Amino acid sequence: MNELFNNLSSPAWWIGVVVVSFAINLASAYAKTPLDRVLNHLSARRRQKSDRAQREIAAMLEKAKHQKDGVVLLSIQELRLVVMGIALVVFCILLLLMVMLKLGSSSIGMPLVLLVPLLLLVAFIALRHATKIAGVLKLYEAESQSEE
């Protein structure tokens, strides 16, 4: 605590603070333009990606509307993907528990642990696609309610 009070009473510390703050201010002035350019590029890419996703959802909705039982088939596909994703996550948890409890032999334990990230990746891809289908179904419900 004494060191803090000594620093606050020292003119060298205050001069150092001023020099550092001036350097930060100068660096921020030079970094602003390139940073703005990079953030604008990232924003444009994100906007394009969002627009592409919206077009994809609209195309899925139109395809479901023009098919005989398109909405029912989409609902079944969503349910199937959700069940598959949850089953894979549960299977990964069971694999990890089995390895931790050493129920499997040690030569099989490591390949099972290496399989877990791959299974989790497949599970999360399935759940993400199910979420996209759920968005299409919600859009369909909103459109059908607005027509009534």
Secondary structure, DSSP 4 states (H G I P E B T S, - for coil): -HHHHHHHH-HHHHHHHHHHHHHHHHHHHHHHHHHHHHHHHHHHHHHHHHHHHHHHHHHHHHHHHHSTTHHHHHHHHHHHHHHHHHHHHHHHHHHHHHHHTT-S-HHHHHHHHHHHHHHHHHHHHHHHHHHHHHHHHHHHHHHHHHH-
